[in-house]
């Protein structure tokens, strides 16, 4: 929707896995190297675990792209909550092997026949099982039996198990010891760090031709990390909404204020893990909105531009104010009030009297302060 507005060639933050956007940070590169080694061993089980959304499927897709010249036949099994017989049938269907209304032993023979034909042609069979933590123990044992299909002491099938962190604990169960012993490589994907989160966002934008449009305030990346906790799929979610918000508002810059609006919307939709609006990052001042440092007034103005009022800093006369109330001052007549604020003669000398009468200001006792000295 917003790609044309920002001159992007594609949507950079789709939630579905796409290895074209693979961000090869240090941990990902290490995991890929382990997987490539295991793949070339062409035997046993390979274990890839990580929290949901950390890029397990993306890792495998990138690996297969990297090994495209290896001439491999790949089958993906995504529904794992199956009984052992149904699981074996699903594996056969994934490899386009007919398995309808035939028994288990026949299914195994059909699979072996197909694998042998591929091996003769120099091709390999690779089975990728996603969400493997949902497999029952009996179903896992069926997969182990598939790895027993061999020709000339060479396995005809290799299996990659992808799952959430609890899969590692499941595999160490005593009942699965035969399966655990056949794992030749294991990798665990972790959430990104804050600096990696920014690199991930900018990498995906660069893939689709981003030319700093929209411009993203540096503080926004802190909000993205705070919301996503470094999980790539959740990074995609908030970034997609940020770009959509900027498009709707017809703006070419994403600020912390925009991020706050988007986070509030995601919280209302219950797509945020916790209440984030009280976090200090939302109260930070944007870089381009930082006020100039305060300049104290000086006794002499820096400039005397015409039309501008000039102010002078003056000392307070000690005689006009005393902070010591223990020694109150008695009223001493109009001259006392002049202090530093008045200049010239006291104007009241020329007024407030009549020609034929004595000046009223000389009548002591006419003010209460004359008898009870106070600040007046």
N, C-alpha and C positions, 0 to 999 in steps of 0.2 A: 504493500500500500504506500509506504513512504520512500521506496527505493528511488523513484523518479524525482521526488522532491529534493533528495540529497545527492542525486547523480550517482547512485550505487548500481552495480550490475546485477545484484541479487540480494536476497534477504540474508544478512549475516548471522542472525540469531534464531534460527529455527531450532525447535526442541528435539526434533528427530536426529539421530546420529548421522553425521556426514564427515567421512574421513578427509574430504577436501579441505576442511577447516581445521585440521588437526594441528594443535599447538604443541610443538615439540619442546616442552620444558625439560629440565634435567631429569626429573623422576620418570617422565613419560619415555624419554629416550632410553633410559636404563631398562625399563620394562619391555620396550620394543626389542632391544638387543637380546634379552633373555628369551623372548618368544621366538625370535628368528633362529636362535641357537636350537631351541627345542624342536622347532618345525623341521629343521634340516636333519635332526636326529631321526625323524619319521617313525616314532614309536611312542607308545604309552600315552599317559595323560599329561596335559598342560593345564595348570590352574591359574586363573586370573580372577582376583577378587577386588572388591572396593565398594564403598557406599553407593547407593543409587545415584546416578547422574554424574559419576566421576570419569566416565569415558571408556568403560570396558569394551563396549561394542565398537566405539570409534577406534580404539587401539587395534582390535582385530581387523577391522576394515582397512586401516592404514597398513597393517602388516601384510595383508593379502595383496594390496596394491603394490607394495614393495617387492613381493615375491611373485608378481604376476607371471614371470617367465618360467616358473617352476612346474607348470602344467599340472595343476591340481584340480580335482573335482570337489567342490565344497557343498555341504548340506547344512542347513541351519535348523535346529530344533528349538522352538520357542515355547512350546507348551509342555511343561515338565510334570504337572500334577496328574500323572498317569500311572496305572498299574503296570507291572513289568511286561505283560503280553502286549498291552496297548503301546507301550513305549517302543518296543521292538518293531511293531508294525509302523509306527510313526517314523522311525529311522528309515525303514524301507521306502515309505512314501517320499521322504525327503530326498532320497537318491533315485527317485523315479523307478523303483523296483516294485513290481506288482506283488501285493501281499494280502489281497482281499480274500477272505474265506479260506485261508490256508493255515496250517498249524505252525507252531513255533520252529520246529526243526526244519520245516520246508522254507520258512522265511530266512533262516540262517544259511541254508544252502543256496538260495537265490542271491542273497547278498554276497556270498563268497564267490559265486560264479561271476557276478558283475565286477567285483574287485579284482579278480584274476585277469579278466579281460582288459581292465584299465591298466593293470600292472604290466601286462604284455605290451601295451601301447606306450609305455613309459609315463603313464599318469598315476597320480596318487589320490587316495580318498581321505578327505578331512571332514570330520563331523564336529560342528560347533553347537554346544548345548548351552543356551542362555537360561538364566535364573535356575542354575543347577542346585541351589540350596533347597529347592522344593522337591527334589527327587527323593523317593523312598529308598530304603536300604536295598530292597529287592530289585528295584529299578536300576540302582547304581551297579548292582552285581551283574545285571544283564549287559550293561555297557562294558563291564570288564570282560565278559565273554566275547564280545565283539572284537576286542583287542587281541584275542587269541587266534583270530583268523590270520594265518600266515602262509607264506610261500617261500620255500628255500630259506627258512630261518629269518625271514623278513616280514614284519607286520604289514598287513594290507590296509589297515585303517589306523588313523591317529585321531584322538579326541581332545578338543579344547573345552574345558569346563569354565563357564563364566558365572559368577555369583556374588552375592553380598558377603560381608565379612564372616558371617556365621558359617559359611561353607567350609572355611578352614577348620573350624572346630568339629564339624560333621565328619570331615574326612579323617580326623584322628580317632574317631570312634573305633573301638576294638573290632566290631563286626565288619568294618570296612578296611581292615588291615591289608587284604590282598589288593584292593584298589589303591590305597595310600602308597604302597610300595612301588606302584607303577607310575607315580608322578615323577617326571624328569625335570620339570621346571615349574616354578610358582612365582607369581608377581602380584603385589598388592598396590592398588592405586589409592593415593591419598588426595585430600582436598588441596587446592592451590593456596599458596601464601598470598599475602596482600600485594606484594610487588608482582607476583606471577599473575594475579587477577587482572591487573592493568595490562600486562603484556598480552594476556589471552584476549581481552576485549579489543585492543588495538590490532592484534594479529588478524582476528576475524574481519574487522573493518577493512584492513588493508587488502585482504583477499578479494573483496568486492569493489575495490577502487576508491576507497575513502581518501578524500583530499582535505581533511580537517573540516568537513561539512557533514554533520554539525560539529562545531567546536565544543569540546567537552572540558568543563572546568576540572582541574586536578582534584579538587575536594570531592567531586562526584564519584571518583573511583573508590574512595573510602566508603561511601554509602553503598556502592555496589558490593564491595567485599563484606560489609557489615550485614547486608541482606542475605547474600548468597553463602556466606561462610566458606567461600572458596570452591563450592560445588559448581562445576561447569554448566550443568543444566539449569541451575537456578540463576547463574550469571546471565545465561541467554534469556531467561524469563524477564528479569528486571531491565536488561538492556533493550530488549524488544519494546517494552512498554515505555521506556524513556524516549526512544526514537519516535514512537507513535505519538506520544504526548507533544514532543517538539513539532511534529508534522501538523497535528491538530491546531496547535497554537501558532503555526506558521512562523516559527523561529528557527534560526540556524545556530543557536548556542544552547547547550544543556547546562544548567546551573544547579547548585545545591537546593535552591527553592523548587526547581522542577522535580528534583529527586525526592524531595519531601512530599510533594503532591502524589507522585507515583507510589511511593511506599505506603502512604495513607490509603490509597485505593487498593493496593495489594493486601493490606491488613484488613480492610473492610470485606474483601473477598476471601479472607482466611487463607491466603496464599503466602503469608509471612510467618516464619517460625516463632516470632515473639514480637512484643511491642517495641518498636525501634525509635519512635518519635521523640523519646526523651534523651536519646543519645546526644552527646556533646557535638558531634560532627554537624548536626543540623543547625547549630547555633553559631557556627563559624562564619566569619565575614568572607564574602567572595573576594578573590584577588583583585578584580577590577573595580570593586566597590570599597576598597580600603580607604578610610578617610585620611587626609593629610595630617601629619603630626601637629599637635597643638603648638602654636607660637605665642609665647608670653608677651604681654604688652611691654614696651620699653618706654623710657622717659622721652626719647626722641623718636618720632615716627621714621620708619624705613624709607617712606616716600612721602612726598607732599603733592600728590595728584590733585588737581583742581576738582572741586565739587564733592570731595570726600571730607567728612568731619574728622578733625584731629583731636586726640585726647591726650591730656597731660597727667602723669601720675604725681600726686602731691603728698607731702608728708602731713600727718595729722598733728596739729599744734598741741603740745603737752598741756598748755593752759586751757584748752577747750574741752579736754576730756581727761578724766581720771578714773581708772578702773578700780580704785580703792574706795569702797563704800564706807569704810570705817572712819574716813575723814571727809564727810560731805562738805561741799563748798557753799558758802552763803552767796545769795544773789548780790551781784556787785554793779547792777545797772546795765544799760544797753551796750556799753563798751565790751562787756564780757561776752556777749553773744556774737560778736563779729568773727572772732576766730580766723580760720584760714579760708572761710567760704565767702567772706565779704571783702570788698575793696572800696577805697574811697571813704567819704564821710558817712556817718550814720544818717540815713534819710529821715528817720523818725524825729530827728532834732528840728526838722522844718515843719513838722505836722503835729497833730494831737495836742495843741495848746491854743489858748485864746489870749488875745492881746492884753486884756485887762485882768487876767488871772495868772497865778503862779503855775509853773510847769507841773502837771500831775505826776510825772515820773519821779519827782523828788519826794513824794509823800511816802515815807517808810511805813511798812506795816500794811500796805494795801494788798500785798500778796501773802498768801499763807506761808510760802517758803521763807519769808523774812523771819518768822518766829521759829519755825521747825525746818531747819536747813535740809533740803532734799535735792536730788537731781530734778531739775524742773523741765 
